Amino acid sequence: MPQIKSQKKRVITNEKANERNVAKRTRVRNSVKKFRAAVAAGDVELAKKLLPETISLIDRAKSDGVYKDNTASRKISRLSKELYNLESANK
């Protein structure tokens, strides 16, 4: 444990920031799971509705520093590709 006052404060603020980041990451994962469940069920309309919401969460997490730029772009790209493949299969 730190002995210096500023370092004690730093430990507390890091723990709070970690909790916030974990919550943001969890929100993104849950949204992705809902989207993928809609894709697996073949529900194009629901998937179309959930994709922008999921992308928004990923972008917000990226801007807050939870995800790096390339990681966020890769996630968005893969989700968009899943929706495109679903739409193509249903035509």
Biopython code that builds the backbone (N, CA, C, O; Angstrom):
import numpy as np
from Bio.PDB.StructureBuilder import StructureBuilder

atoms = [
    (1, "MET", "N", (0.833, -1.187, 0.000)),
    (1, "MET", "CA", (0.000, 0.000, 0.000)),
    (1, "MET", "C", (0.873, 1.244, 0.000)),
    (1, "MET", "O", (1.922, 1.289, 0.642)),
    (2, "PRO", "N", (0.417, 2.252, -0.735)),
    (2, "PRO", "CA", (1.199, 3.489, -0.767)),
    (2, "PRO", "C", (1.130, 4.232, 0.571)),
    (2, "PRO", "O", (0.150, 4.140, 1.310)),
    (3, "GLN", "N", (2.181, 4.952, 0.846)),
    (3, "GLN", "CA", (2.260, 5.727, 2.084)),
    (3, "GLN", "C", (2.016, 7.215, 1.831)),
    (3, "GLN", "O", (1.596, 7.946, 2.728)),
    (4, "ILE", "N", (2.281, 7.647, 0.616)),
    (4, "ILE", "CA", (2.156, 9.060, 0.267)),
    (4, "ILE", "C", (0.700, 9.371, -0.054)),
    (4, "ILE", "O", (0.012, 8.582, -0.702)),
    (5, "LYS", "N", (0.240, 10.529, 0.407)),
    (5, "LYS", "CA", (-1.171, 10.902, 0.286)),
    (5, "LYS", "C", (-1.634, 10.928, -1.176)),
    (5, "LYS", "O", (-2.713, 10.428, -1.494)),
    (6, "SER", "N", (-0.828, 11.504, -2.051)),
    (6, "SER", "CA", (-1.224, 11.607, -3.459)),
    (6, "SER", "C", (-1.317, 10.228, -4.111)),
    (6, "SER", "O", (-2.154, 9.999, -4.983)),
    (7, "GLN", "N", (-0.463, 9.327, -3.685)),
    (7, "GLN", "CA", (-0.510, 7.977, -4.245)),
    (7, "GLN", "C", (-1.710, 7.193, -3.729)),
    (7, "GLN", "O", (-2.265, 6.358, -4.444)),
    (8, "LYS", "N", (-2.110, 7.461, -2.486)),
    (8, "LYS", "CA", (-3.322, 6.832, -1.959)),
    (8, "LYS", "C", (-4.527, 7.277, -2.773)),
    (8, "LYS", "O", (-5.400, 6.477, -3.110)),
    (9, "LYS", "N", (-4.558, 8.568, -3.081)),
    (9, "LYS", "CA", (-5.657, 9.110, -3.887)),
    (9, "LYS", "C", (-5.628, 8.506, -5.296)),
    (9, "LYS", "O", (-6.673, 8.192, -5.866)),
    (10, "ARG", "N", (-4.442, 8.350, -5.839)),
    (10, "ARG", "CA", (-4.295, 7.802, -7.189)),
    (10, "ARG", "C", (-4.832, 6.375, -7.245)),
    (10, "ARG", "O", (-5.459, 5.996, -8.234)),
    (11, "VAL", "N", (-4.603, 5.590, -6.219)),
    (11, "VAL", "CA", (-5.110, 4.214, -6.157)),
    (11, "VAL", "C", (-6.643, 4.232, -6.204)),
    (11, "VAL", "O", (-7.258, 3.446, -6.925)),
    (12, "ILE", "N", (-7.247, 5.132, -5.433)),
    (12, "ILE", "CA", (-8.712, 5.222, -5.387)),
    (12, "ILE", "C", (-9.274, 5.645, -6.734)),
    (12, "ILE", "O", (-10.241, 5.057, -7.218)),
    (13, "THR", "N", (-8.664, 6.678, -7.353)),
    (13, "THR", "CA", (-9.183, 7.156, -8.634)),
    (13, "THR", "C", (-8.995, 6.111, -9.728)),
    (13, "THR", "O", (-9.836, 5.985, -10.618)),
    (14, "ASN", "N", (-7.889, 5.359, -9.666)),
    (14, "ASN", "CA", (-7.681, 4.293, -10.656)),
    (14, "ASN", "C", (-8.730, 3.198, -10.516)),
    (14, "ASN", "O", (-9.202, 2.656, -11.515)),
    (15, "GLU", "N", (-9.093, 2.874, -9.289)),
    (15, "GLU", "CA", (-10.121, 1.853, -9.073)),
    (15, "GLU", "C", (-11.466, 2.310, -9.630)),
    (15, "GLU", "O", (-12.183, 1.525, -10.251)),
    (16, "LYS", "N", (-11.806, 3.575, -9.410)),
    (16, "LYS", "CA", (-13.070, 4.112, -9.936)),
    (16, "LYS", "C", (-13.072, 4.114, -11.459)),
    (16, "LYS", "O", (-14.063, 3.745, -12.089)),
    (17, "ALA", "N", (-11.954, 4.533, -12.046)),
    (17, "ALA", "CA", (-11.856, 4.556, -13.503)),
    (17, "ALA", "C", (-11.959, 3.138, -14.061)),
    (17, "ALA", "O", (-12.592, 2.920, -15.094)),
    (18, "ASN", "N", (-11.338, 2.180, -13.382)),
    (18, "ASN", "CA", (-11.397, 0.790, -13.818)),
    (18, "ASN", "C", (-12.838, 0.282, -13.793)),
    (18, "ASN", "O", (-13.267, -0.414, -14.713)),
    (19, "GLU", "N", (-13.581, 0.626, -12.748)),
    (19, "GLU", "CA", (-14.985, 0.216, -12.659)),
    (19, "GLU", "C", (-15.800, 0.806, -13.804)),
    (19, "GLU", "O", (-16.632, 0.125, -14.404)),
    (20, "ARG", "N", (-15.552, 2.081, -14.099)),
    (20, "ARG", "CA", (-16.272, 2.717, -15.209)),
    (20, "ARG", "C", (-15.948, 2.038, -16.537)),
    (20, "ARG", "O", (-16.841, 1.779, -17.345)),
    (21, "ASN", "N", (-14.667, 1.752, -16.755)),
    (21, "ASN", "CA", (-14.259, 1.129, -18.008)),
    (21, "ASN", "C", (-14.827, -0.282, -18.141)),
    (21, "ASN", "O", (-15.237, -0.685, -19.230)),
    (22, "VAL", "N", (-14.852, -1.022, -17.057)),
    (22, "VAL", "CA", (-15.419, -2.374, -17.088)),
    (22, "VAL", "C", (-16.902, -2.303, -17.422)),
    (22, "VAL", "O", (-17.411, -3.117, -18.192)),
    (23, "ALA", "N", (-17.598, -1.323, -16.839)),
    (23, "ALA", "CA", (-19.030, -1.169, -17.112)),
    (23, "ALA", "C", (-19.273, -0.828, -18.580)),
    (23, "ALA", "O", (-20.207, -1.352, -19.187)),
    (24, "LYS", "N", (-18.452, 0.036, -19.152)),
    (24, "LYS", "CA", (-18.601, 0.403, -20.564)),
    (24, "LYS", "C", (-18.335, -0.799, -21.460)),
    (24, "LYS", "O", (-19.058, -1.033, -22.428)),
    (25, "ARG", "N", (-17.290, -1.561, -21.129)),
    (25, "ARG", "CA", (-16.960, -2.745, -21.920)),
    (25, "ARG", "C", (-18.076, -3.777, -21.826)),
    (25, "ARG", "O", (-18.394, -4.438, -22.815)),
    (26, "THR", "N", (-18.666, -3.920, -20.656)),
    (26, "THR", "CA", (-19.768, -4.863, -20.458)),
    (26, "THR", "C", (-20.978, -4.441, -21.276)),
    (26, "THR", "O", (-21.641, -5.278, -21.890)),
    (27, "ARG", "N", (-21.268, -3.134, -21.286)),
    (27, "ARG", "CA", (-22.395, -2.634, -22.074)),
    (27, "ARG", "C", (-22.204, -2.946, -23.554)),
    (27, "ARG", "O", (-23.148, -3.346, -24.236)),
    (28, "VAL", "N", (-20.991, -2.763, -24.046)),
    (28, "VAL", "CA", (-20.696, -3.070, -25.451)),
    (28, "VAL", "C", (-20.886, -4.560, -25.716)),
    (28, "VAL", "O", (-21.511, -4.943, -26.705)),
    (29, "ARG", "N", (-20.349, -5.399, -24.832)),
    (29, "ARG", "CA", (-20.460, -6.854, -25.031)),
    (29, "ARG", "C", (-21.910, -7.311, -25.024)),
    (29, "ARG", "O", (-22.301, -8.144, -25.841)),
    (30, "ASN", "N", (-22.709, -6.777, -24.113)),
    (30, "ASN", "CA", (-24.124, -7.155, -24.060)),
    (30, "ASN", "C", (-24.851, -6.731, -25.323)),
    (30, "ASN", "O", (-25.690, -7.470, -25.838)),
    (31, "SER", "N", (-24.533, -5.544, -25.826)),
    (31, "SER", "CA", (-25.162, -5.060, -27.050)),
    (31, "SER", "C", (-24.771, -5.940, -28.242)),
    (31, "SER", "O", (-25.604, -6.254, -29.092)),
    (32, "VAL", "N", (-23.508, -6.329, -28.293)),
    (32, "VAL", "CA", (-23.040, -7.199, -29.380)),
    (32, "VAL", "C", (-23.741, -8.552, -29.299)),
    (32, "VAL", "O", (-24.118, -9.118, -30.325)),
    (33, "LYS", "N", (-23.918, -9.077, -28.073)),
    (33, "LYS", "CA", (-24.608, -10.361, -27.909)),
    (33, "LYS", "C", (-26.048, -10.273, -28.402)),
    (33, "LYS", "O", (-26.530, -11.195, -29.060)),
    (34, "LYS", "N", (-26.744, -9.174, -28.092)),
    (34, "LYS", "CA", (-28.119, -9.001, -28.559)),
    (34, "LYS", "C", (-28.162, -8.946, -30.078)),
    (34, "LYS", "O", (-29.028, -9.557, -30.704)),
    (35, "PHE", "N", (-27.219, -8.207, -30.673)),
    (35, "PHE", "CA", (-27.166, -8.096, -32.130)),
    (35, "PHE", "C", (-26.916, -9.463, -32.760)),
    (35, "PHE", "O", (-27.593, -9.846, -33.714)),
    (36, "ARG", "N", (-25.943, -10.194, -32.224)),
    (36, "ARG", "CA", (-25.613, -11.509, -32.792)),
    (36, "ARG", "C", (-26.750, -12.507, -32.596)),
    (36, "ARG", "O", (-26.938, -13.394, -33.428)),
    (37, "ALA", "N", (-27.503, -12.377, -31.519)),
    (37, "ALA", "CA", (-28.658, -13.250, -31.307)),
    (37, "ALA", "C", (-29.719, -12.970, -32.366)),
    (37, "ALA", "O", (-30.357, -13.895, -32.870)),
    (38, "ALA", "N", (-29.910, -11.690, -32.703)),
    (38, "ALA", "CA", (-30.873, -11.329, -33.748)),
    (38, "ALA", "C", (-30.418, -11.860, -35.097)),
    (38, "ALA", "O", (-31.235, -12.332, -35.888)),
    (39, "VAL", "N", (-29.127, -11.788, -35.363)),
    (39, "VAL", "CA", (-28.590, -12.310, -36.629)),
    (39, "VAL", "C", (-28.758, -13.825, -36.679)),
    (39, "VAL", "O", (-29.140, -14.375, -37.712)),
    (40, "ALA", "N", (-28.475, -14.495, -35.576)),
    (40, "ALA", "CA", (-28.599, -15.952, -35.532)),
    (40, "ALA", "C", (-30.045, -16.386, -35.716)),
    (40, "ALA", "O", (-30.315, -17.434, -36.303)),
    (41, "ALA", "N", (-30.980, -15.574, -35.209)),
    (41, "ALA", "CA", (-32.392, -15.890, -35.361)),
    (41, "ALA", "C", (-32.904, -15.530, -36.757)),
    (41, "ALA", "O", (-34.013, -15.913, -37.129)),
    (42, "GLY", "N", (-32.098, -14.795, -37.528)),
    (42, "GLY", "CA", (-32.496, -14.407, -38.877)),
    (42, "GLY", "C", (-33.427, -13.211, -38.897)),
    (42, "GLY", "O", (-34.105, -12.983, -39.898)),
    (43, "ASP", "N", (-33.479, -12.445, -37.828)),
    (43, "ASP", "CA", (-34.363, -11.283, -37.716)),
    (43, "ASP", "C", (-33.648, -10.049, -38.273)),
    (43, "ASP", "O", (-32.919, -9.365, -37.554)),
    (44, "VAL", "N", (-33.865, -9.775, -39.555)),
    (44, "VAL", "CA", (-33.171, -8.684, -40.237)),
    (44, "VAL", "C", (-33.577, -7.329, -39.664)),
    (44, "VAL", "O", (-32.728, -6.466, -39.446)),
    (45, "GLU", "N", (-34.872, -7.142, -39.420)),
    (45, "GLU", "CA", (-35.348, -5.843, -38.938)),
    (45, "GLU", "C", (-34.755, -5.512, -37.570)),
    (45, "GLU", "O", (-34.300, -4.391, -37.348)),
    (46, "LEU", "N", (-34.757, -6.469, -36.667)),
    (46, "LEU", "CA", (-34.193, -6.230, -35.337)),
    (46, "LEU", "C", (-32.691, -5.981, -35.431)),
    (46, "LEU", "O", (-32.161, -5.111, -34.740)),
    (47, "ALA", "N", (-32.014, -6.729, -36.271)),
    (47, "ALA", "CA", (-30.565, -6.553, -36.439)),
    (47, "ALA", "C", (-30.266, -5.164, -36.993)),
    (47, "ALA", "O", (-29.313, -4.514, -36.563)),
    (48, "LYS", "N", (-31.088, -4.704, -37.956)),
    (48, "LYS", "CA", (-30.898, -3.359, -38.511)),
    (48, "LYS", "C", (-31.105, -2.289, -37.440)),
    (48, "LYS", "O", (-30.438, -1.255, -37.447)),
    (49, "LYS", "N", (-32.027, -2.548, -36.531)),
    (49, "LYS", "CA", (-32.303, -1.592, -35.461)),
    (49, "LYS", "C", (-31.173, -1.588, -34.430)),
    (49, "LYS", "O", (-30.802, -0.530, -33.923)),
    (50, "LEU", "N", (-30.628, -2.758, -34.121)),
    (50, "LEU", "CA", (-29.611, -2.869, -33.083)),
    (50, "LEU", "C", (-28.219, -2.438, -33.542)),
    (50, "LEU", "O", (-27.402, -2.021, -32.720)),
    (51, "LEU", "N", (-27.937, -2.534, -34.847)),
    (51, "LEU", "CA", (-26.591, -2.215, -35.330)),
    (51, "LEU", "C", (-26.176, -0.774, -35.031)),
    (51, "LEU", "O", (-25.085, -0.575, -34.497)),
    (52, "PRO", "N", (-26.983, 0.236, -35.345)),
    (52, "PRO", "CA", (-26.557, 1.612, -35.031)),
    (52, "PRO", "C", (-26.359, 1.853, -33.537)),
    (52, "PRO", "O", (-25.458, 2.589, -33.134)),
    (53, "GLU", "N", (-27.201, 1.230, -32.722)),
    (53, "GLU", "CA", (-27.058, 1.383, -31.272)),
    (53, "GLU", "C", (-25.737, 0.777, -30.800)),
    (53, "GLU", "O", (-25.031, 1.358, -29.976)),
    (54, "THR", "N", (-25.420, -0.390, -31.334)),
    (54, "THR", "CA", (-24.185, -1.068, -30.953)),
    (54, "THR", "C", (-22.965, -0.286, -31.425)),
    (54, "THR", "O", (-21.991, -0.137, -30.687)),
    (55, "ILE", "N", (-23.022, 0.208, -32.646)),
    (55, "ILE", "CA", (-21.911, 1.005, -33.179)),
    (55, "ILE", "C", (-21.710, 2.257, -32.332)),
    (55, "ILE", "O", (-20.576, 2.654, -32.061)),
    (56, "SER", "N", (-22.802, 2.871, -31.919)),
    (56, "SER", "CA", (-22.713, 4.063, -31.081)),
    (56, "SER", "C", (-22.013, 3.757, -29.759)),
    (56, "SER", "O", (-21.162, 4.524, -29.307)),
    (57, "LEU", "N", (-22.376, 2.633, -29.143)),
    (57, "LEU", "CA", (-21.728, 2.251, -27.887)),
    (57, "LEU", "C", (-20.230, 1.997, -28.080)),
    (57, "LEU", "O", (-19.413, 2.384, -27.245)),
    (58, "ILE", "N", (-19.888, 1.348, -29.181)),
    (58, "ILE", "CA", (-18.479, 1.066, -29.462)),
    (58, "ILE", "C", (-17.712, 2.369, -29.680)),
    (58, "ILE", "O", (-16.604, 2.534, -29.170)),
    (59, "ASP", "N", (-18.305, 3.296, -30.438)),
    (59, "ASP", "CA", (-17.647, 4.582, -30.683)),
    (59, "ASP", "C", (-17.454, 5.374, -29.400)),
    (59, "ASP", "O", (-16.410, 5.994, -29.199)),
    (60, "ARG", "N", (-18.465, 5.354, -28.526)),
    (60, "ARG", "CA", (-18.337, 6.069, -27.256)),
    (60, "ARG", "C", (-17.246, 5.442, -26.389)),
    (60, "ARG", "O", (-16.471, 6.146, -25.743)),
    (61, "ALA", "N", (-17.198, 4.113, -26.383)),
    (61, "ALA", "CA", (-16.158, 3.430, -25.610)),
    (61, "ALA", "C", (-14.774, 3.762, -26.183)),
    (61, "ALA", "O", (-13.806, 3.916, -25.438)),
    (62, "LYS", "N", (-14.694, 3.870, -27.503)),
    (62, "LYS", "CA", (-13.428, 4.227, -28.141)),
    (62, "LYS", "C", (-13.013, 5.642, -27.754)),
    (62, "LYS", "O", (-11.848, 5.879, -27.434)),
    (63, "SER", "N", (-13.943, 6.574, -27.781)),
    (63, "SER", "CA", (-13.603, 7.956, -27.452)),
    (63, "SER", "C", (-13.241, 8.118, -25.985)),
    (63, "SER", "O", (-12.517, 9.046, -25.624)),
    (64, "ASP", "N", (-13.739, 7.220, -25.131)),
    (64, "ASP", "CA", (-13.401, 7.258, -23.707)),
    (64, "ASP", "C", (-12.111, 6.505, -23.402)),
    (64, "ASP", "O", (-11.657, 6.491, -22.258)),
    (65, "GLY", "N", (-11.522, 5.884, -24.412)),
    (65, "GLY", "CA", (-10.248, 5.205, -24.215)),
    (65, "GLY", "C", (-10.357, 3.761, -23.779)),
    (65, "GLY", "O", (-9.354, 3.147, -23.416)),
    (66, "VAL", "N", (-11.567, 3.203, -23.809)),
    (66, "VAL", "CA", (-11.746, 1.806, -23.414)),
    (66, "VAL", "C", (-11.213, 0.887, -24.508)),
    (66, "VAL", "O", (-10.579, -0.128, -24.222)),
    (67, "TYR", "N", (-11.474, 1.252, -25.767)),
    (67, "TYR", "CA", (-10.975, 0.497, -26.916)),
    (67, "TYR", "C", (-10.049, 1.375, -27.736)),
    (67, "TYR", "O", (-10.247, 2.587, -27.823)),
    (68, "LYS", "N", (-9.042, 0.766, -28.334)),
    (68, "LYS", "CA", (-8.186, 1.491, -29.258)),
    (68, "LYS", "C", (-8.928, 1.647, -30.584)),
    (68, "LYS", "O", (-9.911, 0.953, -30.844)),
    (69, "ASP", "N", (-8.448, 2.561, -31.412)),
    (69, "ASP", "CA", (-9.130, 2.883, -32.665)),
    (69, "ASP", "C", (-9.308, 1.666, -33.566)),
    (69, "ASP", "O", (-10.403, 1.415, -34.068)),
    (70, "ASN", "N", (-8.233, 0.916, -33.769)),
    (70, "ASN", "CA", (-8.310, -0.232, -34.674)),
    (70, "ASN", "C", (-9.214, -1.329, -34.133)),
    (70, "ASN", "O", (-9.896, -2.010, -34.899)),
    (71, "THR", "N", (-9.224, -1.501, -32.827)),
    (71, "THR", "CA", (-10.086, -2.514, -32.213)),
    (71, "THR", "C", (-11.545, -2.156, -32.438)),
    (71, "THR", "O", (-12.350, -3.009, -32.812)),
    (72, "ALA", "N", (-11.885, -0.894, -32.211)),
    (72, "ALA", "CA", (-13.263, -0.449, -32.408)),
    (72, "ALA", "C", (-13.665, -0.580, -33.880)),
    (72, "ALA", "O", (-14.767, -1.034, -34.188)),
    (73, "SER", "N", (-12.778, -0.186, -34.773)),
    (73, "SER", "CA", (-13.064, -0.289, -36.209)),
    (73, "SER", "C", (-13.274, -1.734, -36.625)),
    (73, "SER", "O", (-14.164, -2.033, -37.422)),
    (74, "ARG", "N", (-12.455, -2.633, -36.088)),
    (74, "ARG", "CA", (-12.579, -4.048, -36.411)),
    (74, "ARG", "C", (-13.910, -4.607, -35.927)),
    (74, "ARG", "O", (-14.568, -5.356, -36.649)),
    (75, "LYS", "N", (-14.312, -4.247, -34.710)),
    (75, "LYS", "CA", (-15.584, -4.714, -34.171)),
    (75, "LYS", "C", (-16.742, -4.226, -35.032)),
    (75, "LYS", "O", (-17.638, -4.999, -35.370)),
    (76, "ILE", "N", (-16.725, -2.946, -35.385)),
    (76, "ILE", "CA", (-17.797, -2.366, -36.197)),
    (76, "ILE", "C", (-17.846, -3.036, -37.563)),
    (76, "ILE", "O", (-18.921, -3.356, -38.071)),
    (77, "SER", "N", (-16.682, -3.242, -38.146)),
    (77, "SER", "CA", (-16.609, -3.870, -39.460)),
    (77, "SER", "C", (-17.183, -5.283, -39.444)),
    (77, "SER", "O", (-17.923, -5.668, -40.350)),
    (78, "ARG", "N", (-16.845, -6.044, -38.426)),
    (78, "ARG", "CA", (-17.333, -7.423, -38.346)),
    (78, "ARG", "C", (-18.839, -7.480, -38.141)),
    (78, "ARG", "O", (-19.517, -8.338, -38.706)),
    (79, "LEU", "N", (-19.363, -6.562, -37.328)),
    (79, "LEU", "CA", (-20.808, -6.534, -37.105)),
    (79, "LEU", "C", (-21.538, -6.126, -38.381)),
    (79, "LEU", "O", (-22.572, -6.701, -38.723)),
    (80, "SER", "N", (-20.998, -5.137, -39.078)),
    (80, "SER", "CA", (-21.611, -4.694, -40.338)),
    (80, "SER", "C", (-21.601, -5.813, -41.368)),
    (80, "SER", "O", (-22.563, -5.990, -42.117)),
    (81, "LYS", "N", (-20.525, -6.554, -41.401)),
    (81, "LYS", "CA", (-20.406, -7.676, -42.334)),
    (81, "LYS", "C", (-21.434, -8.758, -42.021)),
    (81, "LYS", "O", (-22.018, -9.348, -42.930)),
    (82, "GLU", "N", (-21.655, -9.017, -40.723)),
    (82, "GLU", "CA", (-22.661, -10.009, -40.339)),
    (82, "GLU", "C", (-24.048, -9.601, -40.827)),
    (82, "GLU", "O", (-24.797, -10.433, -41.340)),
    (83, "LEU", "N", (-24.394, -8.318, -40.668)),
    (83, "LEU", "CA", (-25.694, -7.840, -41.129)),
    (83, "LEU", "C", (-25.787, -7.938, -42.647)),
    (83, "LEU", "O", (-26.816, -8.357, -43.178)),
    (84, "TYR", "N", (-24.730, -7.558, -43.345)),
    (84, "TYR", "CA", (-24.718, -7.634, -44.802)),
    (84, "TYR", "C", (-24.918, -9.074, -45.270)),
    (84, "TYR", "O", (-25.690, -9.325, -46.195)),
    (85, "ASN", "N", (-24.230, -10.015, -44.637)),
    (85, "ASN", "CA", (-24.364, -11.426, -45.009)),
    (85, "ASN", "C", (-25.778, -11.938, -44.728)),
    (85, "ASN", "O", (-26.316, -12.737, -45.494)),
    (86, "LEU", "N", (-26.372, -11.477, -43.634)),
    (86, "LEU", "CA", (-27.745, -11.870, -43.308)),
    (86, "LEU", "C", (-28.722, -11.345, -44.361)),
    (86, "LEU", "O", (-29.611, -12.064, -44.817)),
    (87, "GLU", "N", (-28.540, -10.085, -44.734)),
    (87, "GLU", "CA", (-29.422, -9.501, -45.754)),
    (87, "GLU", "C", (-29.246, -10.201, -47.093)),
    (87, "GLU", "O", (-30.218, -10.444, -47.809)),
    (88, "SER", "N", (-27.994, -10.526, -47.427)),
    (88, "SER", "CA", (-27.731, -11.211, -48.703)),
    (88, "SER", "C", (-28.358, -12.600, -48.722)),
    (88, "SER", "O", (-28.869, -13.039, -49.752)),
    (89, "ALA", "N", (-28.320, -13.289, -47.587)),
    (89, "ALA", "CA", (-28.870, -14.633, -47.506)),
    (89, "ALA", "C", (-30.382, -14.629, -47.618)),
    (89, "ALA", "O", (-30.972, -15.591, -48.111)),
    (90, "ASN", "N", (-31.021, -13.547, -47.161)),
    (90, "ASN", "CA", (-32.477, -13.474, -47.185)),
    (90, "ASN", "C", (-33.051, -12.977, -48.495)),
    (90, "ASN", "O", (-34.271, -12.937, -48.653)),
    (91, "LYS", "N", (-32.209, -12.599, -49.431)),
    (91, "LYS", "CA", (-32.708, -12.104, -50.726)),
    (91, "LYS", "C", (-33.067, -13.227, -51.646)),
    (91, "LYS", "O", (-33.502, -12.987, -52.773)),
]
sb = StructureBuilder()
sb.init_structure("model")
sb.init_model(0)
sb.init_chain("A")
sb.init_seg("    ")
for serial, (resi, resn, name, xyz) in enumerate(atoms, 1):
    if name == "N":
        sb.init_residue(resn, " ", resi, " ")
    sb.init_atom(name, np.array(xyz, "f"), 0.0, 1.0, " ", f" {name:<3s}", serial, name[0])
structure = sb.get_structure()
